[in-house]
Amino acid sequence: MKMAKLHTRQKRKLRMHSIRGRNRKPKPKTFKTEEKAKKYAEAKGIKNYKLVDLQELNPNRNKIKIVVE
């Protein structure tokens, strides 16, 4: 016999909402300025790294990612 499907409020009440997760992969940390990215890399002890701009086509926004070489 199949159980009836619980609605959202009942799941929250019974704390059943966290049984199935979304299983997302973690996104890379990004920065708005190169100075902040360099400071983060030095704090984490990263020696060989390259800064990559993820918003190349948009000149008004910066989104910089640290890539370890």
Number of C-alpha atoms within 10 A of each C-alpha: 3 4 5 6 8 11 8 11 10 12 13 12 9 10 10 12 13 9 7 7 7 7 6 6 6 6 6 10 11 17 18 13 14 17 10 13 18 17 11 15 16 11 9 9 9 14 10 10 13 13 16 15 18 13 12 12 9 9 7 7 13 18 17 22 20 21 12 11 8
